[in-house]
Amino acid sequence: QVQLGESGGGLVQPGGSLRLSCAASGSIFRANTMGWYRQPPGKERELVATISSAGSTNTADSVKGRFTISRDNAKNTVYLQMNSLKPEDTAVYYCRLSQLGSDYWGQGTQVTVSS
């Protein structure tokens, strides 16, 4: 089994920054992909960014240049540095780990961008 614990969400003003963290525990295999998804109010869940254990990244066009995904393999932790936040970034942010054909999700953390 795999457990994911997210932290770092909160309320921030437009133009501000937040850093999300997600730590994975349990049966973690060396080869995996971790990522961040978000679900804005009343909308479908969408990809934000993913990163493989080898360091390959995939980032949504809507956040390119503002959000950066990174990971620490030794800690099984993925980070999302979010800069220049906009009101439309308001959403519940979910961490996901994919390995051996299975997906595991965190419980989500709320990010609210508002003045």
Phi, psi and chi 1 to 4 in degrees:
 res  aa     phi    psi   chi1   chi2   chi3   chi4
   1 GLN       -  154.5  -90.0  -69.6   16.8      -
   2 VAL  -127.1  135.5  173.7      -      -      -
   3 GLN  -120.4  140.3  -64.9   79.7   40.2      -
   4 LEU  -123.6  131.8  -60.4  172.1      -      -
   5 GLY  -124.6  115.9      -      -      -      -
   6 GLU   -95.1  153.4  -60.1  123.4  -30.5      -
   7 SER  -154.4  163.4   61.0      -      -      -
   8 GLY   108.2   -3.8      -      -      -      -
   9 GLY   -73.5  174.2      -      -      -      -
  10 GLY   159.3 -165.6      -      -      -      -
  11 LEU  -101.9  131.4  172.7   64.6      -      -
  12 VAL  -141.7  150.9   63.2      -      -      -
  13 GLN   -79.5  155.1  -67.9 -172.9  -18.0      -
  14 PRO   -53.7  137.2  -28.4   36.7      -      -
  15 GLY    89.5   -9.1      -      -      -      -
  16 GLY   -82.8 -175.9      -      -      -      -
  17 SER  -131.5  151.6  -61.8      -      -      -
  18 LEU  -143.3  154.7  -78.3  175.5      -      -
  19 ARG  -126.0  119.6 -171.4 -168.2 -164.9 -151.7
  20 LEU   -95.3  145.6  -55.5 -177.6      -      -
  21 SER  -128.2  148.2  -60.3      -      -      -
  22 CYS  -142.0  117.1  172.8      -      -      -
  23 ALA  -104.0  130.3      -      -      -      -
  24 ALA  -101.5  141.8      -      -      -      -
  25 SER  -139.7  162.8   60.6      -      -      -
  26 GLY   106.7 -143.5      -      -      -      -
  27 SER   -86.2   85.1  -60.4      -      -      -
  28 ILE  -101.0  124.5  -49.7  -61.6      -      -
  29 PHE   -91.9  153.6  -72.3   86.3      -      -
  30 ARG   -58.4  -41.6 -173.0  179.5  -62.3  -88.0
  31 ALA   -93.6  111.9      -      -      -      -
  32 ASN  -157.8  168.9   60.8   67.6      -      -
  33 THR  -123.1  132.1  -63.4      -      -      -
  34 MET  -116.0  152.7  -62.2 -174.2   75.4      -
  35 GLY  -162.9  174.4      -      -      -      -
  36 TRP  -121.9  135.6  -69.0   95.7      -      -
  37 TYR  -127.3  161.7  -67.8   72.1      -      -
  38 ARG  -141.8  153.7   66.7 -174.6 -177.4 -174.9
  39 GLN  -130.0  101.8 -172.7  163.8   14.6      -
  40 PRO   -68.4  160.1  -17.5   31.8      -      -
  41 PRO   -56.6  126.8  -22.4   31.3      -      -
  42 GLY    74.1    9.8      -      -      -      -
  43 LYS  -124.3  171.6  -63.4 -175.3  177.8 -179.2
  44 GLU   -77.6  157.9  -62.3  -70.9  -43.6      -
  45 ARG   -68.0  140.2 -167.6  173.9  -62.1 -171.3
  46 GLU  -136.3  155.0   61.4 -174.7   20.5      -
  47 LEU   -68.8  137.8  167.6   74.1      -      -
  48 VAL  -106.4  -58.4  177.4      -      -      -
  49 ALA  -165.5  150.4      -      -      -      -
  50 THR  -132.0  158.9   61.8      -      -      -
  51 ILE  -146.6  131.4 -176.5  167.1      -      -
  52 SER   -83.3  168.0   72.3      -      -      -
  53 SER   -65.5  -20.4   48.7      -      -      -
  54 ALA   -86.3   -6.3      -      -      -      -
  55 GLY    99.3    3.0      -      -      -      -
  56 SER   -74.0  133.8  -63.3      -      -      -
  57 THR  -118.3  155.9   61.4      -      -      -
  58 ASN  -139.6  123.8  178.4   35.0      -      -
  59 THR  -127.3  135.8  -55.4      -      -      -
  60 ALA   -64.2  143.6      -      -      -      -
  61 ASP   -58.1  -33.0  -71.5  -17.2      -      -
  62 SER   -66.9  -18.6   58.4      -      -      -
  63 VAL  -121.2   -0.7  -55.5      -      -      -
  64 LYS   -58.8  136.5  -85.4 -178.1 -178.7  176.4
  65 GLY    87.0  -13.0      -      -      -      -
  66 ARG  -117.3  -36.6  -60.0 -172.1  -61.6  121.9
  67 PHE  -109.3  142.5  -68.1   10.7      -      -
  68 THR  -131.4  126.6  -58.4      -      -      -
  69 ILE   -98.7  142.4 -169.6  169.1      -      -
  70 SER  -150.3  169.3   61.7      -      -      -
  71 ARG  -149.9  156.7   64.2 -173.8  -72.5  166.6
  72 ASP  -119.8  103.2 -176.6  -25.4      -      -
  73 ASN   -63.9  -33.7  -71.9  -24.0      -      -
  74 ALA   -64.8  -28.0      -      -      -      -
  75 LYS  -104.2    0.6  -63.3 -179.7  179.0  179.3
  76 ASN    49.8   45.6  -69.4  -38.9      -      -
  77 THR  -126.6  137.4  -60.8      -      -      -
  78 VAL  -116.8  145.3   64.2      -      -      -
  79 TYR  -123.2  154.4  -54.1   96.1      -      -
  80 LEU  -134.5  107.4 -174.7   68.0      -      -
  81 GLN   -88.1  120.0  178.0   65.4   44.1      -
  82 MET  -115.7  116.0  -55.8 -174.0  -67.7      -
  83 ASN  -115.9  164.0  -61.1  -32.6      -      -
  84 SER    49.3   48.5  -57.5      -      -      -
  85 LEU   -65.7  144.2  -78.2  158.9      -      -
  86 LYS  -119.1  158.0  -55.6  175.2 -179.1  179.9
  87 PRO   -54.9  -33.3  -29.1   36.2      -      -
  88 GLU   -73.0   -4.5   51.1  -96.3   42.1      -
  89 ASP   -83.7   -5.5  -65.2  -41.6      -      -
  90 THR   -60.8  125.5  -66.2      -      -      -
  91 ALA  -177.1  169.2      -      -      -      -
  92 VAL   -88.2  126.5  178.3      -      -      -
  93 TYR  -101.7  128.2  -76.3   69.8      -      -
  94 TYR  -115.5  139.8  -64.2   91.1      -      -
  95 CYS   -93.9  142.9  174.7      -      -      -
  96 ARG  -134.6  141.4 -172.0 -179.9   89.7  166.6
  97 LEU  -122.6  129.7 -176.8  146.5      -      -
  98 SER  -118.5  127.9  -59.3      -      -      -
  99 GLN  -156.6  141.5   61.7  179.1   19.5      -
 100 LEU    50.3   38.0  -58.8  177.8      -      -
 101 GLY    80.8    4.7      -      -      -      -
 102 SER  -117.0  148.8  -64.3      -      -      -
 103 ASP  -116.3  138.5  -65.7  -32.1      -      -
 104 TYR  -126.0  140.3  -56.0   89.2      -      -
 105 TRP  -122.2  146.4  -67.2   88.8      -      -
 106 GLY   -81.8  179.0      -      -      -      -
 107 GLN   -83.2  -13.4   79.4  -75.6   -3.7      -
 108 GLY    96.1  150.5      -      -      -      -
 109 THR  -136.2  134.9 -175.2      -      -      -
 110 GLN   -81.6  132.0  177.2   70.4   45.6      -
 111 VAL  -119.8  122.3  171.3      -      -      -
 112 THR  -122.3  123.6  -57.8      -      -      -
 113 VAL  -110.9  109.6 -175.0      -      -      -
 114 SER  -159.2  147.4  174.9      -      -      -
 115 SER   -93.4      -   54.3      -      -      -
